[in-house]
Amino acid sequence: MPLSGRKNWGKKRGEGAERKPREKRPPKPLDAEKLQELALHYVSRYATTRAKLVRYLERKLRERGWDEEASGGEPPFPQEIAETFAARGFLDDEAYAQMRGRDLLRRGYGPRRVGQALREAGVEEGIRERVDTGPRKRAKAAILLARKKRIGPFSIEPPDMKTREKHLAAMLRAGHAFTEAKRVLDAGTEQELDEWLDELAEWDG
């Protein structure tokens, strides 16, 4: 027996009705309190520098604007906030540079890439120059990269001239000096590299 009056039987309620897209509400303009909260949240979440905090706050002000009425005037300069945070110990460019430098060396990058990363983070030249990238640390980083990339004595097969040139280019791109890169490529065995590190340790001592 057919079901009368059930033409829409089985359909979900509201099916077929047009759904209006939800309008995304623009974020509220910033005021002094909210800008301070954003700055505190940023430095508590990320290891950062004064320059990076300034860039972050400038971006937020561009995106959201400023509630002049609620704050009673123009927004504070992000640079002033960064300087205040540095004075309170919330930011330390020197500590950031040393930490970032150690991290990059341990990942196999050379001193040139370390300097580039710190420069991009807004670290001043004087602080960059104090980052410890001594001869033994540079050698260890170059050897680590060679091991990861199977370069030099870590190659599966003895490289031909073209492959050797590619290996050299890879080490240079990673920020290593030509002298360290060539020393790794010229090593016939891993033992030779260990002896190189021992020599540098004696020289540092």
Disulfide bonds with the S-S distance in Angstrom:
none
